[in-house]
Amino acid sequence: MITSSYLSGKLSGLLMRGEPYPKPQIFLGLLNTVPTTPSGVWVEASGGSYRRIQIISSDMNWDITNGGIISNTHDIISAIATTTHENISGIGFFDSLTGGNLLLSGSISPITTINVGFVLSFRTGELKVSINSTYTDKNNNVSLSLSRVIINHLFRSGAMNVYPYLYWGLLSEKPSTAHNDGIEVTGNGYARSPVLSHPSNWSVSDVNGMTTNTVDFGLPSGTWTDIEGVALYDSLNGGAALIIFNLDTPLHGNTSEILPIIRAGEFSFTIN
């Protein structure tokens, strides 16, 4: 699904700048025009008895897979149409019964017409929702772990809290099917580098976030293997990777040589 620029900004602010984003109410709406970008144009169905459907955020209402995909555990049914609604081509999740903000959207197939006296229903298991975590480019890599946290915050019983600190780490291997978060560098004096979740350290717009300070990892006491990426973790040790950046060219950590890998403004990210 497409994450709206509004939701991306809220999540980035919570993650990077310590700005709370309370669990929102969720309402499902039907779309005639589906946005293709986070800030794209959308058009919602209207008229007659049309109204958004409230979705109760609960573990009982949504199953979740290891891959971070949720599916409905009960039928979700629209109001009985009192006028014909043509060209229903997608759905959107909003934070209000009327007005409010679009959070997520996606297409449905086939494009549907709801005739007078009929409803649109999503039978148990038919509606599937996920946050993209494909690791396909340098600046847009939400980890599978973070994808699950976001989905749980929006649709299930979990809550996404402020992270007081995040921790930069180095990857000797990019994420893959076998290693969802990649493989982290170890040994020879390596340790993650903490960064305070605060506006002074992160620039966040409605669409993306960007580093504002340079980060280094100190002096290696031996040679680190080829460094293929960097990651933001939720803990100084262990924990989970949240955002992952692939490097265009691998770097080398040589003995007693500081690597200023993360320079101010070098890495930007979008949660979508």
ChimeraX attribute file (.defattr): number of C-alpha atoms within 10 A of each C-alpha:
attribute: neighborCount
match mode: 1-to-1
recipient: residues
	/A:1	17
	/A:2	23
	/A:3	26
	/A:4	26
	/A:5	24
	/A:6	17
	/A:7	20
	/A:8	25
	/A:9	20
	/A:10	20
	/A:11	23
	/A:12	25
	/A:13	25
	/A:14	21
	/A:15	27
	/A:16	26
	/A:17	23
	/A:18	18
	/A:19	18
	/A:20	15
	/A:21	18
	/A:22	13
	/A:23	18
	/A:24	14
	/A:25	16
	/A:26	22
	/A:27	20
	/A:28	22
	/A:29	23
	/A:30	27
	/A:31	22
	/A:32	19
	/A:33	19
	/A:34	22
	/A:35	20
	/A:36	16
	/A:37	13
	/A:38	22
	/A:39	15
	/A:40	12
	/A:41	10
	/A:42	15
	/A:43	14
	/A:44	16
	/A:45	19
	/A:46	16
	/A:47	11
	/A:48	14
	/A:49	12
	/A:50	18
	/A:51	18
	/A:52	21
	/A:53	18
	/A:54	17
	/A:55	16
	/A:56	16
	/A:57	20
	/A:58	15
	/A:59	16
	/A:60	12
	/A:61	18
	/A:62	23
	/A:63	17
	/A:64	18
	/A:65	9
	/A:66	9
	/A:67	13
	/A:68	21
	/A:69	17
	/A:70	24
	/A:71	17
	/A:72	22
	/A:73	16
	/A:74	15
	/A:75	13
	/A:76	17
	/A:77	12
	/A:78	19
	/A:79	16
	/A:80	16
	/A:81	19
	/A:82	16
	/A:83	16
	/A:84	16
	/A:85	19
	/A:86	13
	/A:87	16
	/A:88	23
	/A:89	20
	/A:90	23
	/A:91	21
	/A:92	26
	/A:93	24
	/A:94	24
	/A:95	19
	/A:96	16
	/A:97	16
	/A:98	11
	/A:99	8
	/A:100	9
	/A:101	16
	/A:102	23
	/A:103	22
	/A:104	25
	/A:105	26
	/A:106	18
	/A:107	20
	/A:108	15
	/A:109	8
	/A:110	10
	/A:111	12
	/A:112	15
	/A:113	15
	/A:114	18
	/A:115	15
	/A:116	14
	/A:117	11
	/A:118	15
	/A:119	15
	/A:120	17
	/A:121	13
	/A:122	15
	/A:123	13
	/A:124	14
	/A:125	14
	/A:126	14
	/A:127	17
	/A:128	14
	/A:129	19
	/A:130	20
	/A:131	23
	/A:132	19
	/A:133	22
	/A:134	14
	/A:135	21
	/A:136	11
	/A:137	12
	/A:138	16
	/A:139	21
	/A:140	22
	/A:141	24
	/A:142	23
	/A:143	27
	/A:144	23
	/A:145	19
	/A:146	23
	/A:147	22
	/A:148	21
	/A:149	19
	/A:150	20
	/A:151	22
	/A:152	22
	/A:153	20
	/A:154	22
	/A:155	24
	/A:156	21
	/A:157	16
	/A:158	17
	/A:159	16
	/A:160	19
	/A:161	16
	/A:162	17
	/A:163	18
	/A:164	15
	/A:165	18
	/A:166	22
	/A:167	20
	/A:168	23
	/A:169	22
	/A:170	27
	/A:171	24
	/A:172	20
	/A:173	20
	/A:174	22
	/A:175	22
	/A:176	12
	/A:177	7
	/A:178	7
	/A:179	10
	/A:180	17
	/A:181	23
	/A:182	22
	/A:183	17
	/A:184	20
	/A:185	21
	/A:186	14
	/A:187	12
	/A:188	15
	/A:189	14
	/A:190	20
	/A:191	18
	/A:192	22
	/A:193	17
	/A:194	18
	/A:195	17
	/A:196	16
	/A:197	21
	/A:198	18
	/A:199	14
	/A:200	12
	/A:201	17
	/A:202	23
	/A:203	18
	/A:204	22
	/A:205	16
	/A:206	18
	/A:207	20
	/A:208	20
	/A:209	24
	/A:210	20
	/A:211	20
	/A:212	18
	/A:213	14
	/A:214	13
	/A:215	17
	/A:216	14
	/A:217	21
	/A:218	16
	/A:219	16
	/A:220	19
	/A:221	15
	/A:222	15
	/A:223	16
	/A:224	20
	/A:225	18
	/A:226	17
	/A:227	22
	/A:228	23
	/A:229	25
	/A:230	26
	/A:231	24
	/A:232	21
	/A:233	23
	/A:234	20
	/A:235	16
	/A:236	16
	/A:237	11
	/A:238	8
	/A:239	10
	/A:240	17
	/A:241	25
	/A:242	21
	/A:243	27
	/A:244	29
	/A:245	26
	/A:246	22
	/A:247	17
	/A:248	10
	/A:249	9
	/A:250	14
	/A:251	16
	/A:252	14
	/A:253	21
	/A:254	17
	/A:255	14
	/A:256	12
	/A:257	15
	/A:258	13
	/A:259	16
	/A:260	11
	/A:261	17
	/A:262	17
	/A:263	13
	/A:264	15
	/A:265	14
	/A:266	13
	/A:267	16
	/A:268	18
	/A:269	21
	/A:270	23
	/A:271	29
	/A:272	23
